[in-house]
Amino acid sequence: MAKGKNKTHEGRSTRSGGSNGHHSRKNHRHMEMKHDGGDKQSFPVKLGMWDFDHCDPKRCSGKKLERLGLIKSLRVGQKFQGIVVSPNGKGVVCPNDREIVEEHGASVVECSWARLDEVPFNKIGGKHERLLPYLVAANQVNYGRPWRLNCVEALAACFAIVGRMDLATELLSHFSWGLGFLELNKDLLEIYQQCTDAESVKKAEEEWLAQIDQEVQERKQQAQSEDIWMMGNTNRYGSGLPPSDSEEYESEEEEEEEEEGRVNKSQNIKYDNLGNVIEESEDDAKPVRYDNLGNIIESSEEDEDEEDEEDEEEEEEYDALGNVIKKVNGIRI
């Protein structure tokens, strides 16, 4: 048994490095510093945060902003003079709050949505506590879920609604998914920016939610009343798309065939002397005869026999003495 083997094994087992040989927390900080330049940065307006340590530090957007030096951590009992984005707010953020944001900044309550009852809202906040109107989250934890915005999304939404898209873009640019929040809520943010006070923002929010409910009900009714397999290609019909080249070509061919049928039918139609249409059957092989008044003369079997005899008489020839010239196979005898 070699000396020092167990000692070397114990020494290696006490290391807490990751699979690449580096400490996971140090490596995380190194990658973060590499992405953001390494130095602490400043933001054009004041940013504050009451952090109650409810979130995972690695996923907490507020803690990342704090590490970057962009936001200041506030104590319980400390008030904030700017806009406070909080679930305890009475009114919603509106464009009229722009002056307050530019002069005193904005702050958020960094806590879990599932643990709101643990937050002492009576000991935090300020004069301008606000709610956020309807928006959809784009963060990696609650992507696509309405209202579930994290810390940086809440601050960015506040800046965007008051018309400071530059501040919202700058703040979200520190996150790989950040700018997707503005893209996901582009139409709705533009509607909020056109409002003035909190009441108009709230009205726009209610109209948007009513439109969503109406679309949901229409889809349900359509699914119940129509069989999707009988509707054909739903991507084309009713979508407003122009017809393809093959469809136009087929329609032109059908129109040409219909026109040819009309011409042929008109050519086969016959009229009597009074302009009446003569209906012909498939069995009509002989020409129709008319009297002096234009009426059709219906021929009987005797008339047909007489016509045959007349045809035979017309075919007979006579010599100079008036005798019938007999023919065999067209040859005179």
C-alpha positions as YAML, in Angstrom:
chain: A
units: angstrom
residues:
- id: 1
  name: MET
  ca: [0.00, 0.00, 0.00]
- id: 2
  name: ALA
  ca: [1.59, 3.27, -1.13]
- id: 3
  name: LYS
  ca: [2.22, 5.99, 1.41]
- id: 4
  name: GLY
  ca: [0.16, 9.13, 1.24]
- id: 5
  name: LYS
  ca: [-2.55, 7.62, -1.00]
- id: 6
  name: ASN
  ca: [-5.38, 8.07, 1.49]
- id: 7
  name: LYS
  ca: [-4.11, 11.51, 2.40]
- id: 8
  name: THR
  ca: [-4.17, 12.63, -1.22]
- id: 9
  name: HIS
  ca: [-7.68, 11.23, -1.68]
- id: 10
  name: GLU
  ca: [-8.96, 13.08, 1.40]
- id: 11
  name: GLY
  ca: [-7.38, 16.29, 0.19]
- id: 12
  name: ARG
  ca: [-9.16, 16.06, -3.13]
- id: 13
  name: SER
  ca: [-12.53, 15.17, -1.56]
- id: 14
  name: THR
  ca: [-12.55, 18.36, 0.54]
- id: 15
  name: ARG
  ca: [-12.60, 20.61, -2.53]
- id: 16
  name: SER
  ca: [-15.91, 22.26, -3.33]
- id: 17
  name: GLY
  ca: [-15.18, 23.23, -6.92]
- id: 18
  name: GLY
  ca: [-17.47, 22.57, -9.86]
- id: 19
  name: SER
  ca: [-16.97, 20.17, -12.70]
- id: 20
  name: ASN
  ca: [-14.61, 22.58, -14.49]
- id: 21
  name: GLY
  ca: [-12.35, 22.93, -11.45]
- id: 22
  name: HIS
  ca: [-13.54, 26.42, -10.47]
- id: 23
  name: HIS
  ca: [-15.69, 27.51, -7.58]
- id: 24
  name: SER
  ca: [-19.27, 27.85, -8.87]
- id: 25
  name: ARG
  ca: [-19.99, 31.17, -7.10]
- id: 26
  name: LYS
  ca: [-16.69, 32.72, -8.16]
- id: 27
  name: ASN
  ca: [-17.24, 31.51, -11.72]
- id: 28
  name: HIS
  ca: [-20.78, 32.99, -11.73]
- id: 29
  name: ARG
  ca: [-19.43, 36.36, -10.55]
- id: 30
  name: HIS
  ca: [-16.65, 36.19, -13.14]
- id: 31
  name: MET
  ca: [-19.12, 35.63, -16.00]
- id: 32
  name: GLU
  ca: [-21.34, 38.43, -14.69]
- id: 33
  name: MET
  ca: [-18.42, 40.86, -14.49]
- id: 34
  name: LYS
  ca: [-17.34, 39.84, -17.98]
- id: 35
  name: HIS
  ca: [-20.82, 40.57, -19.36]
- id: 36
  name: ASP
  ca: [-21.24, 43.94, -17.64]
- id: 37
  name: GLY
  ca: [-17.68, 45.23, -17.77]
- id: 38
  name: GLY
  ca: [-16.69, 44.37, -14.19]
- id: 39
  name: ASP
  ca: [-16.99, 47.88, -12.75]
- id: 40
  name: LYS
  ca: [-19.97, 49.13, -10.78]
- id: 41
  name: GLN
  ca: [-22.14, 51.41, -12.88]
- id: 42
  name: SER
  ca: [-24.46, 54.31, -12.19]
- id: 43
  name: PHE
  ca: [-28.01, 54.85, -13.40]
- id: 44
  name: PRO
  ca: [-29.49, 58.21, -14.52]
- id: 45
  name: VAL
  ca: [-32.20, 58.13, -11.81]
- id: 46
  name: LYS
  ca: [-32.37, 56.77, -8.27]
- id: 47
  name: LEU
  ca: [-33.34, 53.11, -7.87]
- id: 48
  name: GLY
  ca: [-34.30, 51.52, -4.54]
- id: 49
  name: MET
  ca: [-35.28, 48.03, -3.38]
- id: 50
  name: TRP
  ca: [-36.59, 46.42, -0.20]
- id: 51
  name: ASP
  ca: [-35.17, 42.90, -0.37]
- id: 52
  name: PHE
  ca: [-36.74, 40.19, 1.82]
- id: 53
  name: ASP
  ca: [-34.55, 37.31, 0.54]
- id: 54
  name: HIS
  ca: [-37.50, 35.32, -0.80]
- id: 55
  name: CYS
  ca: [-35.89, 34.58, -4.18]
- id: 56
  name: ASP
  ca: [-33.00, 32.44, -5.35]
- id: 57
  name: PRO
  ca: [-29.92, 34.76, -5.34]
- id: 58
  name: LYS
  ca: [-28.75, 33.33, -8.67]
- id: 59
  name: ARG
  ca: [-32.08, 34.15, -10.36]
- id: 60
  name: CYS
  ca: [-32.99, 37.31, -8.46]
- id: 61
  name: SER
  ca: [-32.89, 40.26, -10.84]
- id: 62
  name: GLY
  ca: [-32.85, 42.73, -7.95]
- id: 63
  name: LYS
  ca: [-29.71, 41.23, -6.44]
- id: 64
  name: LYS
  ca: [-27.98, 41.36, -9.82]
- id: 65
  name: LEU
  ca: [-28.80, 45.05, -10.13]
- id: 66
  name: GLU
  ca: [-27.40, 45.54, -6.63]
- id: 67
  name: ARG
  ca: [-24.17, 43.73, -7.49]
- id: 68
  name: LEU
  ca: [-23.85, 45.97, -10.57]
- id: 69
  name: GLY
  ca: [-24.27, 49.05, -8.39]
- id: 70
  name: LEU
  ca: [-27.43, 50.17, -10.20]
- id: 71
  name: ILE
  ca: [-29.86, 49.89, -7.30]
- id: 72
  name: LYS
  ca: [-29.66, 50.67, -3.56]
- id: 73
  name: SER
  ca: [-30.98, 48.29, -0.92]
- id: 74
  name: LEU
  ca: [-33.43, 49.94, 1.50]
- id: 75
  name: ARG
  ca: [-34.07, 49.03, 5.15]
- id: 76
  name: VAL
  ca: [-37.42, 48.12, 6.68]
- id: 77
  name: GLY
  ca: [-38.77, 51.38, 8.11]
- id: 78
  name: GLN
  ca: [-37.05, 53.46, 5.46]
- id: 79
  name: LYS
  ca: [-39.27, 55.43, 3.09]
- id: 80
  name: PHE
  ca: [-38.68, 56.32, -0.57]
- id: 81
  name: GLN
  ca: [-39.60, 59.68, -2.10]
- id: 82
  name: GLY
  ca: [-40.04, 58.50, -5.69]
- id: 83
  name: ILE
  ca: [-42.49, 56.05, -7.26]
- id: 84
  name: VAL
  ca: [-42.84, 52.84, -5.23]
- id: 85
  name: VAL
  ca: [-44.00, 49.90, -7.38]
- id: 86
  name: SER
  ca: [-45.73, 47.76, -4.78]
- id: 87
  name: PRO
  ca: [-48.62, 45.28, -4.48]
- id: 88
  name: ASN
  ca: [-49.85, 47.61, -1.73]
- id: 89
  name: GLY
  ca: [-50.34, 50.51, -4.16]
- id: 90
  name: LYS
  ca: [-53.72, 52.21, -4.62]
- id: 91
  name: GLY
  ca: [-53.47, 53.65, -8.14]
- id: 92
  name: VAL
  ca: [-51.60, 52.50, -11.26]
- id: 93
  name: VAL
  ca: [-48.48, 54.00, -12.82]
- id: 94
  name: CYS
  ca: [-49.43, 56.60, -15.45]
- id: 95
  name: PRO
  ca: [-47.63, 59.09, -17.75]
- id: 96
  name: ASN
  ca: [-48.35, 61.88, -15.25]
- id: 97
  name: ASP
  ca: [-45.79, 60.22, -12.90]
- id: 98
  name: ARG
  ca: [-42.92, 61.10, -15.22]
- id: 99
  name: GLU
  ca: [-41.83, 64.18, -13.26]
- id: 100
  name: ILE
  ca: [-41.70, 62.19, -10.02]
- id: 101
  name: VAL
  ca: [-39.64, 59.44, -11.67]
- id: 102
  name: GLU
  ca: [-37.13, 61.83, -13.22]
- id: 103
  name: GLU
  ca: [-36.70, 63.81, -9.99]
- id: 104
  name: HIS
  ca: [-36.85, 61.13, -7.28]
- id: 105
  name: GLY
  ca: [-36.50, 57.80, -9.12]
- id: 106
  name: ALA
  ca: [-38.36, 54.52, -8.62]
- id: 107
  name: SER
  ca: [-38.24, 51.60, -6.20]
- id: 108
  name: VAL
  ca: [-39.65, 48.08, -5.90]
- id: 109
  name: VAL
  ca: [-40.43, 45.47, -3.27]
- id: 110
  name: GLU
  ca: [-38.31, 42.38, -3.96]
- id: 111
  name: CYS
  ca: [-40.36, 39.50, -2.57]
- id: 112
  name: SER
  ca: [-42.08, 36.29, -3.62]
- id: 113
  name: TRP
  ca: [-45.64, 36.41, -4.94]
- id: 114
  name: ALA
  ca: [-46.43, 33.39, -2.77]
- id: 115
  name: ARG
  ca: [-45.24, 35.11, 0.44]
- id: 116
  name: LEU
  ca: [-46.82, 38.55, 0.26]
- id: 117
  name: ASP
  ca: [-48.39, 38.08, 3.68]
- id: 118
  name: GLU
  ca: [-44.88, 38.09, 5.23]
- id: 119
  name: VAL
  ca: [-44.04, 41.57, 3.92]
- id: 120
  name: PRO
  ca: [-44.55, 44.46, 6.43]
- id: 121
  name: PHE
  ca: [-46.03, 46.91, 3.92]
- id: 122
  name: ASN
  ca: [-46.89, 49.34, 6.72]
- id: 123
  name: LYS
  ca: [-43.17, 49.84, 7.43]
- id: 124
  name: ILE
  ca: [-42.00, 50.36, 3.85]
- id: 125
  name: GLY
  ca: [-43.11, 52.37, 0.81]
- id: 126
  name: GLY
  ca: [-43.65, 56.10, 0.46]
- id: 127
  name: LYS
  ca: [-46.04, 58.81, -0.69]
- id: 128
  name: HIS
  ca: [-46.30, 57.59, -4.28]
- id: 129
  name: GLU
  ca: [-47.09, 53.89, -4.07]
- id: 130
  name: ARG
  ca: [-48.28, 52.50, -7.40]
- id: 131
  name: LEU
  ca: [-49.60, 49.31, -8.95]
- id: 132
  name: LEU
  ca: [-48.66, 48.19, -12.44]
- id: 133
  name: PRO
  ca: [-51.38, 47.68, -15.05]
- id: 134
  name: TYR
  ca: [-51.78, 44.42, -16.96]
- id: 135
  name: LEU
  ca: [-48.48, 43.25, -18.46]
- id: 136
  name: VAL
  ca: [-46.99, 39.85, -19.31]
- id: 137
  name: ALA
  ca: [-43.73, 38.57, -17.82]
- id: 138
  name: ALA
  ca: [-40.79, 37.68, -20.03]
- id: 139
  name: ASN
  ca: [-38.37, 36.45, -17.35]
- id: 140
  name: GLN
  ca: [-37.14, 32.86, -17.34]
- id: 141
  name: VAL
  ca: [-39.22, 31.85, -14.31]
- id: 142
  name: ASN
  ca: [-42.68, 33.21, -15.22]
- id: 143
  name: TYR
  ca: [-42.46, 33.72, -18.98]
- id: 144
  name: GLY
  ca: [-45.86, 34.40, -20.58]
- id: 145
  name: ARG
  ca: [-47.70, 34.75, -17.27]
- id: 146
  name: PRO
  ca: [-49.60, 38.01, -16.70]
- id: 147
  name: TRP
  ca: [-48.84, 40.15, -13.64]
- id: 148
  name: ARG
  ca: [-45.86, 37.94, -12.60]
- id: 149
  name: LEU
  ca: [-43.15, 40.54, -13.25]
- id: 150
  name: ASN
  ca: [-39.84, 40.37, -11.43]
- id: 151
  name: CYS
  ca: [-37.90, 43.30, -10.01]
- id: 152
  name: VAL
  ca: [-36.20, 44.59, -13.17]
- id: 153
  name: GLU
  ca: [-39.36, 44.12, -15.25]
- id: 154
  name: ALA
  ca: [-41.40, 46.14, -12.76]
- id: 155
  name: LEU
  ca: [-38.90, 49.02, -12.85]
- id: 156
  name: ALA
  ca: [-38.65, 48.87, -16.66]
- id: 157
  name: ALA
  ca: [-42.46, 48.87, -16.96]
- id: 158
  name: CYS
  ca: [-42.65, 51.97, -14.76]
- id: 159
  name: PHE
  ca: [-40.11, 53.80, -16.95]
- id: 160
  name: ALA
  ca: [-41.81, 52.69, -20.18]
- id: 161
  name: ILE
  ca: [-45.30, 53.80, -19.12]
- id: 162
  name: VAL
  ca: [-44.12, 57.30, -18.16]
- id: 163
  name: GLY
  ca: [-42.45, 57.58, -21.56]
- id: 164
  name: ARG
  ca: [-38.80, 56.93, -20.62]
- id: 165
  name: MET
  ca: [-38.13, 54.01, -22.94]
- id: 166
  name: ASP
  ca: [-34.43, 54.86, -22.85]
- id: 167
  name: LEU
  ca: [-34.27, 54.08, -19.14]
- id: 168
  name: ALA
  ca: [-36.27, 50.87, -19.57]
- id: 169
  name: THR
  ca: [-34.01, 49.68, -22.40]
- id: 170
  name: GLU
  ca: [-30.82, 50.51, -20.51]
- id: 171
  name: LEU
  ca: [-31.97, 48.66, -17.40]
- id: 172
  name: LEU
  ca: [-33.12, 45.53, -19.28]
- id: 173
  name: SER
  ca: [-29.98, 45.38, -21.42]
- id: 174
  name: HIS
  ca: [-28.11, 43.79, -18.49]
- id: 175
  name: PHE
  ca: [-30.21, 40.62, -18.93]
- id: 176
  name: SER
  ca: [-30.08, 38.27, -21.89]
- id: 177
  name: TRP
  ca: [-33.88, 38.02, -21.99]
- id: 178
  name: GLY
  ca: [-34.53, 41.63, -20.90]
- id: 179
  name: LEU
  ca: [-35.36, 43.37, -24.16]
- id: 180
  name: GLY
  ca: [-37.85, 40.60, -24.92]
- id: 181
  name: PHE
  ca: [-40.06, 42.10, -22.20]
- id: 182
  name: LEU
  ca: [-40.49, 45.31, -24.18]
- id: 183
  name: GLU
  ca: [-41.13, 43.39, -27.38]
- id: 184
  name: LEU
  ca: [-43.67, 41.09, -25.74]
- id: 185
  name: ASN
  ca: [-45.66, 44.05, -24.34]
- id: 186
  name: LYS
  ca: [-44.98, 46.52, -27.17]
- id: 187
  name: ASP
  ca: [-48.59, 47.16, -28.23]
- id: 188
  name: LEU
  ca: [-49.89, 47.42, -24.68]
- id: 189
  name: LEU
  ca: [-47.13, 49.77, -23.54]
- id: 190
  name: GLU
  ca: [-47.87, 52.07, -26.48]
- id: 191
  name: ILE
  ca: [-51.52, 52.20, -25.41]
- id: 192
  name: TYR
  ca: [-50.56, 53.08, -21.83]
- id: 193
  name: GLN
  ca: [-48.17, 55.80, -23.05]
- id: 194
  name: GLN
  ca: [-51.04, 57.52, -24.89]
- id: 195
  name: CYS
  ca: [-53.00, 57.85, -21.63]
- id: 196
  name: THR
  ca: [-52.65, 60.71, -19.17]
- id: 197
  name: ASP
  ca: [-53.79, 59.91, -15.65]
- id: 198
  name: ALA
  ca: [-54.35, 56.73, -13.66]
- id: 199
  name: GLU
  ca: [-58.04, 56.53, -14.61]
- id: 200
  name: SER
  ca: [-57.31, 56.50, -18.35]
- id: 201
  name: VAL
  ca: [-54.64, 53.82, -17.87]
- id: 202
  name: LYS
  ca: [-57.08, 51.72, -15.86]
- id: 203
  name: LYS
  ca: [-59.74, 52.13, -18.55]
- id: 204
  name: ALA
  ca: [-57.29, 51.06, -21.27]
- id: 205
  name: GLU
  ca: [-56.38, 48.03, -19.17]
- id: 206
  name: GLU
  ca: [-60.04, 47.04, -18.77]
- id: 207
  name: GLU
  ca: [-60.66, 47.38, -22.53]
- id: 208
  name: TRP
  ca: [-57.64, 45.20, -23.26]
- id: 209
  name: LEU
  ca: [-58.78, 42.51, -20.83]
- id: 210
  name: ALA
  ca: [-62.32, 42.62, -22.28]
- id: 211
  name: GLN
  ca: [-60.88, 42.11, -25.75]
- id: 212
  name: ILE
  ca: [-58.90, 39.10, -24.53]
- id: 213
  name: ASP
  ca: [-62.02, 37.59, -22.93]
- id: 214
  name: GLN
  ca: [-64.02, 38.14, -26.12]
- id: 215
  name: GLU
  ca: [-61.37, 36.41, -28.24]
- id: 216
  name: VAL
  ca: [-61.32, 33.46, -25.85]
- id: 217
  name: GLN
  ca: [-65.12, 33.11, -26.02]
- id: 218
  name: GLU
  ca: [-65.11, 33.32, -29.81]
- id: 219
  name: ARG
  ca: [-62.51, 30.58, -30.06]
- id: 220
  name: LYS
  ca: [-64.55, 28.37, -27.72]
- id: 221
  name: GLN
  ca: [-67.75, 28.92, -29.72]
- id: 222
  name: GLN
  ca: [-65.97, 28.23, -32.98]
- id: 223
  name: ALA
  ca: [-64.52, 25.02, -31.59]
- id: 224
  name: GLN
  ca: [-67.96, 23.87, -30.44]
- id: 225
  name: SER
  ca: [-69.92, 24.79, -33.59]
- id: 226
  name: GLU
  ca: [-67.45, 23.81, -36.29]
- id: 227
  name: ASP
  ca: [-65.55, 20.66, -36.97]
- id: 228
  name: ILE
  ca: [-61.98, 21.64, -37.75]
- id: 229
  name: TRP
  ca: [-61.58, 18.65, -40.07]
- id: 230
  name: MET
  ca: [-64.49, 19.89, -42.19]
- id: 231
  name: MET
  ca: [-63.12, 23.41, -42.47]
- id: 232
  name: GLY
  ca: [-60.32, 22.48, -44.87]
- id: 233
  name: ASN
  ca: [-57.08, 24.38, -44.77]
- id: 234
  name: THR
  ca: [-57.72, 27.00, -42.08]
- id: 235
  name: ASN
  ca: [-54.38, 28.64, -42.84]
- id: 236
  name: ARG
  ca: [-55.73, 29.79, -46.22]
- id: 237
  name: TYR
  ca: [-59.51, 30.15, -46.08]
- id: 238
  name: GLY
  ca: [-60.63, 33.24, -44.25]
- id: 239
  name: SER
  ca: [-57.06, 34.41, -43.69]
- id: 240
  name: GLY
  ca: [-57.15, 37.12, -46.34]
- id: 241
  name: LEU
  ca: [-54.31, 35.52, -48.29]
- id: 242
  name: PRO
  ca: [-54.31, 36.01, -52.08]
- id: 243
  name: PRO
  ca: [-55.02, 32.92, -54.21]
- id: 244
  name: SER
  ca: [-52.05, 30.94, -55.39]
- id: 245
  name: ASP
  ca: [-51.01, 30.68, -59.05]
- id: 246
  name: SER
  ca: [-52.43, 27.16, -59.33]
- id: 247
  name: GLU
  ca: [-55.81, 28.30, -57.97]
- id: 248
  name: GLU
  ca: [-55.97, 31.19, -60.45]
- id: 249
  name: TYR
  ca: [-55.03, 28.87, -63.31]
- id: 250
  name: GLU
  ca: [-57.73, 26.36, -62.34]
- id: 251
  name: SER
  ca: [-60.38, 29.06, -62.07]
- id: 252
  name: GLU
  ca: [-59.47, 30.40, -65.52]
- id: 253
  name: GLU
  ca: [-59.74, 26.91, -67.02]
- id: 254
  name: GLU
  ca: [-63.18, 26.42, -65.46]
- id: 255
  name: GLU
  ca: [-64.40, 29.73, -66.85]
- id: 256
  name: GLU
  ca: [-63.13, 28.83, -70.34]
- id: 257
  name: GLU
  ca: [-64.87, 25.46, -70.22]
- id: 258
  name: GLU
  ca: [-68.13, 27.10, -69.17]
- id: 259
  name: GLU
  ca: [-67.91, 29.61, -72.04]
- id: 260
  name: GLU
  ca: [-67.19, 26.83, -74.56]
- id: 261
  name: GLY
  ca: [-70.20, 24.90, -73.28]
- id: 262
  name: ARG
  ca: [-72.40, 27.97, -73.72]
- id: 263
  name: VAL
  ca: [-71.18, 28.49, -77.32]
- id: 264
  name: ASN
  ca: [-71.69, 24.85, -78.29]
- id: 265
  name: LYS
  ca: [-75.14, 24.84, -76.73]
- id: 266
  name: SER
  ca: [-76.12, 28.01, -78.56]
- id: 267
  name: GLN
  ca: [-74.88, 26.57, -81.86]
- id: 268
  name: ASN
  ca: [-77.01, 23.41, -81.45]
- id: 269
  name: ILE
  ca: [-80.19, 25.31, -80.67]
- id: 270
  name: LYS
  ca: [-82.73, 25.47, -83.56]
- id: 271
  name: TYR
  ca: [-85.70, 27.78, -83.96]
- id: 272
  name: ASP
  ca: [-88.96, 27.58, -85.94]
- id: 273
  name: ASN
  ca: [-90.33, 30.30, -88.24]
- id: 274
  name: LEU
  ca: [-91.87, 32.10, -85.27]
- id: 275
  name: GLY
  ca: [-88.61, 32.11, -83.29]
- id: 276
  name: ASN
  ca: [-89.57, 29.36, -80.87]
- id: 277
  name: VAL
  ca: [-86.81, 27.06, -79.65]
- id: 278
  name: ILE
  ca: [-87.06, 23.57, -81.14]
- id: 279
  name: GLU
  ca: [-86.22, 20.96, -78.56]
- id: 280
  name: GLU
  ca: [-84.48, 18.01, -80.15]
- id: 281
  name: SER
  ca: [-84.20, 14.58, -78.67]
- id: 282
  name: GLU
  ca: [-81.43, 12.10, -79.27]
- id: 283
  name: ASP
  ca: [-83.83, 9.96, -81.36]
- id: 284
  name: ASP
  ca: [-84.58, 12.79, -83.78]
- id: 285
  name: ALA
  ca: [-82.62, 11.66, -86.86]
- id: 286
  name: LYS
  ca: [-84.88, 13.06, -89.58]
- id: 287
  name: PRO
  ca: [-85.41, 16.71, -90.41]
- id: 288
  name: VAL
  ca: [-88.49, 18.45, -89.06]
- id: 289
  name: ARG
  ca: [-91.09, 19.65, -91.63]
- id: 290
  name: TYR
  ca: [-93.27, 22.73, -91.27]
- id: 291
  name: ASP
  ca: [-96.54, 23.85, -92.88]
- id: 292
  name: ASN
  ca: [-97.22, 27.33, -94.31]
- id: 293
  name: LEU
  ca: [-98.01, 28.68, -90.83]
- id: 294
  name: GLY
  ca: [-94.73, 27.44, -89.36]
- id: 295
  name: ASN
  ca: [-96.29, 24.58, -87.42]
- id: 296
  name: ILE
  ca: [-94.36, 21.33, -87.12]
- id: 297
  name: ILE
  ca: [-95.75, 18.53, -89.30]
- id: 298
  name: GLU
  ca: [-95.73, 15.32, -87.34]
- id: 299
  name: SER
  ca: [-94.91, 12.46, -89.69]
- id: 300
  name: SER
  ca: [-96.58, 9.06, -89.30]
- id: 301
  name: GLU
  ca: [-95.34, 5.67, -90.43]
- id: 302
  name: GLU
  ca: [-97.43, 5.91, -93.67]
- id: 303
  name: ASP
  ca: [-95.88, 9.27, -94.46]
- id: 304
  name: GLU
  ca: [-92.46, 7.76, -93.90]
- id: 305
  name: ASP
  ca: [-93.34, 4.92, -96.33]
- id: 306
  name: GLU
  ca: [-94.55, 7.45, -98.92]
- id: 307
  name: GLU
  ca: [-91.34, 9.40, -98.50]
- id: 308
  name: ASP
  ca: [-89.36, 6.22, -99.07]
- id: 309
  name: GLU
  ca: [-91.42, 5.45, -102.25]
- id: 310
  name: GLU
  ca: [-90.90, 9.02, -103.46]
- id: 311
  name: ASP
  ca: [-87.19, 8.62, -102.92]
- id: 312
  name: GLU
  ca: [-87.27, 5.38, -104.91]
- id: 313
  name: GLU
  ca: [-89.29, 7.05, -107.69]
- id: 314
  name: GLU
  ca: [-86.86, 9.87, -107.84]
- id: 315
  name: GLU
  ca: [-84.07, 7.37, -108.24]
- id: 316
  name: GLU
  ca: [-85.77, 5.64, -111.27]
- id: 317
  name: GLU
  ca: [-84.73, 6.77, -114.77]
- id: 318
  name: TYR
  ca: [-86.61, 6.46, -118.07]
- id: 319
  name: ASP
  ca: [-85.48, 6.04, -121.68]
- id: 320
  name: ALA
  ca: [-86.69, 8.08, -124.70]
- id: 321
  name: LEU
  ca: [-89.76, 5.82, -125.12]
- id: 322
  name: GLY
  ca: [-90.75, 6.23, -121.45]
- id: 323
  name: ASN
  ca: [-89.66, 2.81, -120.38]
- id: 324
  name: VAL
  ca: [-88.10, 2.42, -116.95]
- id: 325
  name: ILE
  ca: [-84.40, 1.89, -117.12]
- id: 326
  name: LYS
  ca: [-83.57, -0.87, -114.72]
- id: 327
  name: LYS
  ca: [-80.30, -0.74, -112.82]
- id: 328
  name: VAL
  ca: [-78.41, -3.47, -111.06]
- id: 329
  name: ASN
  ca: [-75.81, -2.17, -108.62]
- id: 330
  name: GLY
  ca: [-75.98, 1.19, -110.38]
- id: 331
  name: ILE
  ca: [-75.40, -0.32, -113.88]
- id: 332
  name: ARG
  ca: [-78.06, 0.13, -116.59]
- id: 333
  name: ILE
  ca: [-79.37, -3.16, -118.05]
...
